[in-house]
Amino acid sequence: MADPAYKPKVRDLAASIYAGLVERAVAITPNGVSMGTSAENLAKLSFKLADAFQAVEDALNAEHLPKNPGFKLGVEDIASWSKTP
């Protein structure tokens, strides 16, 4: 089974997280550069964190979405409100 395609905003967030993690993981010395964690593991972690962030954001936004998106309000509906018996 193929991996799911990531939405651009998830990929962008993962890239931002990755850059921050790499910045903290890299040690630059006069003799060279070292990184205690593999870049691949940091990339995987970045996508997992971005997915979790996106899931929470989607859940919070869902609370504010219309509850009945298929409802169509027509002119005849409004006209029926003002009819007197």
Secondary structure by P-SEA (a helix, b strand, c coil): cccccccaaaaaaaaaaaaaaaaaaccccccbbbbcccaaaaaaaaaaaaaaaaaaaaaaaaaaccccccccccaaaaaaaaccc
